[in-house]
Amino acid sequence: MLSILIPTYNYNVVPLVLELRKQCLECEIEFEILVLDDASTDCLKENQIINNWENCHFNTESKNSGRTYTRNKLAHQARFEWLLFLDADVIPVNSSFILSYLESIKPENQVILGGYCYENSKHNSPNILRYKYGKEREEKTASERNQNPYQYVFSGNILIQKKTFLTTNYANENSFYGMDIFFAYQLFTHKIDVFHIENPIYHLGLDTNEIFFAKSLKAVESRKYFLIEGEKIELISPLIKQYKTLKKYGLLSLTKHIFSISEPILKKLILNKNPNLICFDLYRLGYFCTLK
């Protein structure tokens, strides 16, 4: 029995729901697919067709509350114990996607992650930063991810027990971005094992360079706000580990000064046709050091 939960915002989720429903029917399982729209202005008419299909439901919110809050609401609405969370702008790589997750359900597995992929033909200069970051930093094999399991917790493709999710998810209404690291830290502090398998989705809806850059800085702010005082947080957040190393050796003031001088150059090297991810890392670290 499986509840598939999809938060969406201004995105046509029909192809994803069709594929998931097809695979669930082939597996002959009891299932439901719940799609919750976070007060979109686009794609509402297209997505309404989902309500015509058995076991599939599309509902809309009157107020935009953020994806994290929407996921929490979906979890409370879900009928079944196992929850499969997917982002709206993804599609399974394999036709055995649902079956692979079902076969991975075992008593010792409370959290199972399938991973991300990026199609080689699905990038161009307006979104090359998001593509390159995803390709080099997120597209990892299950073996690689299991070496540092909490560093690769992506809520856009995750199978989790309902009670585990409700215990560890950030439940408040918010506009914070980049809360996957907070979720991963909750799993870590609750000593909940995270298991990675080879069951990826293609991430299709890539942000433009400028939007992804801005969102990344918001994610840096979330780390400083929620996690800077977290015990052993440096074990799952390389950014915070680097910050604490600079602080330990009294290098924060120097880092801030260097960042203030180099910030325009770094930004130029990030937002171009061949983004430099090392510069992207340095920019986020410098920005983190400037936050109070």
C-alpha positions as CSV (number, residue, x, y, z in Angstrom):
1,M,0.0,0.0,0.0
2,L,1.5,3.3,-1.2
3,S,0.7,7.0,-1.0
4,I,2.4,9.0,-3.7
5,L,2.6,12.7,-2.7
6,I,3.4,15.5,-5.1
7,P,3.5,19.2,-4.2
8,T,3.3,21.4,-7.2
9,Y,3.4,25.0,-8.2
10,N,2.8,26.4,-11.7
11,Y,3.8,23.0,-13.3
12,N,1.9,20.5,-15.4
13,V,2.1,17.3,-13.4
14,V,-0.1,15.2,-15.7
15,P,2.7,13.3,-17.4
16,L,4.2,12.3,-14.1
17,V,0.9,11.2,-12.6
18,L,0.1,9.1,-15.7
19,E,3.4,7.3,-15.6
20,L,3.2,6.6,-11.8
21,R,-0.4,5.4,-12.1
22,K,0.5,3.1,-14.9
23,Q,3.4,1.6,-12.9
24,C,1.2,1.2,-9.8
25,L,-1.5,-0.6,-11.8
26,E,1.2,-2.9,-13.3
27,C,2.4,-3.8,-9.8
28,E,-1.2,-4.6,-8.7
29,I,-0.9,-2.7,-5.4
30,E,-3.3,-0.5,-3.4
31,F,-2.2,3.0,-4.0
32,E,-3.2,6.7,-4.1
33,I,-1.7,9.7,-5.8
34,L,-2.3,13.0,-4.1
35,V,-1.2,16.2,-5.8
36,L,-1.5,19.5,-3.9
37,D,-1.1,22.8,-5.7
38,D,0.4,25.6,-3.6
39,A,-1.8,28.5,-4.9
40,S,-0.6,28.4,-8.5
41,T,-1.7,30.8,-11.2
42,D,-0.7,28.5,-14.1
43,C,-1.4,24.9,-15.1
44,L,-4.6,24.6,-13.0
45,K,-6.8,23.7,-15.9
46,E,-4.4,21.0,-17.2
47,N,-3.9,19.4,-13.8
48,Q,-7.7,19.2,-13.0
49,I,-7.9,16.1,-15.3
50,I,-6.1,14.2,-12.6
51,N,-9.3,14.0,-10.6
52,N,-10.8,11.9,-13.5
53,W,-8.6,9.0,-12.7
54,E,-9.2,6.4,-10.0
55,N,-7.1,6.7,-6.9
56,C,-5.7,10.1,-8.1
57,H,-6.6,13.5,-6.5
58,F,-5.7,17.0,-7.4
59,N,-6.4,19.8,-4.9
60,T,-5.4,23.5,-4.6
61,E,-4.5,25.8,-1.8
62,S,-5.8,29.3,-1.6
63,K,-2.5,30.6,-0.1
64,N,1.1,29.9,-1.0
65,S,2.8,28.3,2.0
66,G,5.9,26.8,0.6
67,R,6.8,23.3,-0.5
68,T,7.9,22.0,2.9
69,Y,4.6,22.9,4.5
70,T,2.7,21.4,1.5
71,R,4.6,18.1,1.9
72,N,3.6,18.1,5.6
73,K,0.0,18.6,4.7
74,L,0.0,15.9,2.1
75,A,1.6,13.5,4.7
76,H,-1.3,14.1,7.1
77,Q,-3.8,13.5,4.3
78,A,-2.2,10.2,3.2
79,R,-4.1,7.0,3.9
80,F,-1.1,4.6,3.9
81,E,2.0,4.0,6.0
82,W,4.5,4.3,3.2
83,L,4.9,7.8,1.6
84,L,6.6,8.3,-1.8
85,F,7.4,12.0,-2.2
86,L,8.2,13.4,-5.6
87,D,8.7,16.9,-6.9
88,A,6.4,17.9,-9.7
89,D,9.1,18.6,-12.3
90,V,10.5,15.1,-12.4
91,I,9.9,11.8,-14.3
92,P,11.1,8.3,-13.5
93,V,14.2,7.2,-15.4
94,N,13.0,3.5,-15.4
95,S,9.7,1.8,-16.1
96,S,10.4,-0.3,-12.9
97,F,10.6,2.8,-10.7
98,I,7.6,1.9,-8.4
99,L,8.6,-1.8,-8.3
100,S,12.2,-1.0,-7.3
101,Y,10.9,1.0,-4.4
102,L,8.5,-1.7,-3.3
103,E,11.3,-4.3,-3.4
104,S,13.4,-2.1,-1.1
105,I,10.8,-2.0,1.7
106,K,12.3,-3.9,4.6
107,P,11.9,-3.7,8.3
108,E,15.3,-2.0,8.7
109,N,14.6,0.6,6.0
110,Q,12.6,3.6,7.2
111,V,14.0,6.1,4.6
112,I,14.9,5.1,1.1
113,L,16.2,7.5,-1.6
114,G,16.5,6.7,-5.3
115,G,18.7,9.6,-6.5
116,Y,18.6,12.2,-9.2
117,C,19.7,12.3,-12.9
118,Y,19.9,15.0,-15.5
119,E,19.3,14.5,-19.2
120,N,22.4,15.4,-21.3
121,S,20.2,17.1,-23.9
122,K,18.2,19.2,-21.4
123,H,20.4,22.2,-20.8
124,N,21.3,25.4,-22.4
125,S,23.0,28.7,-21.3
126,P,20.0,30.2,-19.4
127,N,20.0,27.2,-16.9
128,I,23.5,25.8,-17.3
129,L,24.4,26.6,-13.7
130,R,21.6,24.5,-12.3
131,Y,22.3,21.7,-14.8
132,K,26.1,21.6,-14.1
133,Y,25.5,21.7,-10.3
134,G,23.0,18.9,-10.6
135,K,25.2,16.8,-12.9
136,E,28.4,17.2,-10.8
137,R,27.1,17.4,-7.3
138,E,23.7,15.6,-7.2
139,E,23.9,12.9,-9.8
140,K,25.7,10.2,-7.8
141,T,25.4,6.4,-7.7
142,A,23.8,4.7,-4.7
143,S,27.2,3.4,-3.7
144,E,28.6,7.0,-3.6
145,R,25.6,8.4,-1.8
146,N,25.7,5.6,0.9
147,Q,29.2,6.6,1.8
148,N,27.8,9.9,3.2
149,P,24.1,9.1,3.3
150,Y,22.8,12.3,5.1
151,Q,24.6,14.6,2.6
152,Y,22.4,13.3,-0.3
153,V,18.9,13.5,1.2
154,F,16.7,15.0,-1.5
155,S,13.0,15.3,-0.7
156,G,12.1,15.3,-4.4
157,N,12.5,11.5,-4.6
158,I,12.2,9.7,-1.3
159,L,10.2,6.8,0.1
160,I,9.7,7.1,3.9
161,Q,7.4,5.8,6.6
162,K,4.7,8.2,7.5
163,K,5.5,8.3,11.2
164,T,9.2,8.9,10.5
165,F,8.4,11.8,8.2
166,L,6.0,13.5,10.6
167,T,8.6,13.2,13.4
168,T,11.4,14.8,11.4
169,N,9.9,17.2,8.9
170,Y,9.8,21.0,9.4
171,A,6.1,21.4,9.8
172,N,5.5,25.2,10.1
173,E,4.2,27.4,7.3
174,N,7.2,29.2,5.9
175,S,8.9,30.6,2.9
176,F,12.4,29.2,3.7
177,Y,14.3,27.6,0.8
178,G,16.8,24.7,1.0
179,M,15.2,22.8,3.9
180,D,16.4,19.4,2.8
181,I,19.5,19.8,4.9
182,F,17.3,20.5,7.9
183,F,15.3,17.4,7.2
184,A,18.6,15.4,6.8
185,Y,19.9,16.7,10.1
186,Q,16.6,15.7,11.9
187,L,17.1,12.1,10.5
188,F,20.7,12.2,11.7
189,T,19.9,13.4,15.2
190,H,17.0,10.9,15.6
191,K,19.5,8.2,14.5
192,I,17.3,7.1,11.6
193,D,19.2,5.2,9.0
194,V,19.1,6.5,5.4
195,F,19.4,3.9,2.6
196,H,20.2,4.9,-1.0
197,I,19.3,2.7,-4.0
198,E,19.6,3.0,-7.8
199,N,16.2,4.3,-8.7
200,P,16.6,7.8,-10.1
201,I,14.3,10.4,-11.5
202,Y,15.2,12.9,-14.2
203,H,15.0,16.5,-12.9
204,L,13.4,18.4,-15.7
205,G,12.3,21.8,-14.5
206,L,15.7,23.5,-14.2
207,D,15.8,27.1,-12.9
208,T,17.6,29.8,-14.8
209,N,21.1,30.7,-13.7
210,E,19.9,33.9,-11.9
211,I,17.0,32.1,-10.1
212,F,19.1,29.2,-9.0
213,F,21.8,31.5,-7.8
214,A,19.3,33.5,-5.7
215,K,17.7,30.3,-4.3
216,S,21.1,29.0,-3.4
217,L,21.8,32.1,-1.3
218,K,18.4,31.6,0.4
219,A,19.5,28.1,1.2
220,V,22.7,29.4,2.8
221,E,20.6,31.7,4.9
222,S,18.5,28.7,6.1
223,R,21.6,26.9,7.1
224,K,22.8,29.8,9.2
225,Y,19.3,30.3,10.7
226,F,18.4,26.7,11.5
227,L,21.6,24.7,11.8
228,I,24.7,26.7,12.8
229,E,24.3,25.6,16.5
230,G,23.5,22.0,15.6
231,E,25.6,19.4,17.4
232,K,27.8,17.6,14.9
233,I,26.1,19.4,12.0
234,E,29.5,19.7,10.3
235,L,29.3,15.9,9.7
236,I,26.5,16.4,7.1
237,S,27.0,20.0,6.0
238,P,30.4,20.7,4.3
239,L,29.6,24.4,4.2
240,I,29.1,24.7,7.9
241,K,32.2,22.6,8.5
242,Q,34.2,25.1,6.4
243,Y,32.7,28.0,8.3
244,K,33.6,26.5,11.7
245,T,37.1,25.8,10.6
246,L,37.6,29.5,9.6
247,K,36.1,30.5,12.9
248,K,38.3,28.2,14.9
249,Y,41.4,29.7,13.4
250,G,40.2,33.3,13.7
251,L,39.9,33.8,9.9
252,L,36.3,35.1,9.7
253,S,37.2,38.8,9.5
254,L,39.8,38.1,6.8
255,T,37.3,35.9,4.8
256,K,34.7,38.7,5.0
257,H,37.2,41.2,3.7
258,I,38.4,39.0,0.8
259,F,34.8,38.2,-0.1
260,S,33.8,41.9,-0.2
261,I,36.6,42.5,-2.7
262,S,36.2,39.4,-4.8
263,E,32.3,39.1,-4.8
264,P,31.7,40.8,-8.2
265,I,34.4,38.7,-9.8
266,L,33.2,35.4,-8.3
267,K,29.6,36.3,-9.4
268,K,30.7,36.9,-12.9
269,L,32.5,33.6,-13.1
270,I,29.4,31.8,-11.7
271,L,26.8,33.4,-14.0
272,N,28.3,32.8,-17.4
273,K,28.1,30.2,-20.1
274,N,30.6,27.9,-18.3
275,P,29.9,28.3,-14.6
276,N,32.8,27.7,-12.2
277,L,31.5,25.6,-9.4
278,I,34.6,26.2,-7.2
279,C,33.8,29.9,-7.4
280,F,30.2,29.0,-6.6
281,D,31.4,27.2,-3.4
282,L,33.6,30.1,-2.4
283,Y,30.8,32.6,-3.0
284,R,28.4,30.7,-0.7
285,L,31.1,30.3,2.0
286,G,31.9,34.0,1.8
287,Y,28.2,34.9,1.9
288,F,27.7,32.5,4.9
289,C,30.4,34.3,6.8
290,T,28.7,37.7,6.3
291,L,25.4,36.6,7.8
292,K,24.7,37.5,11.3
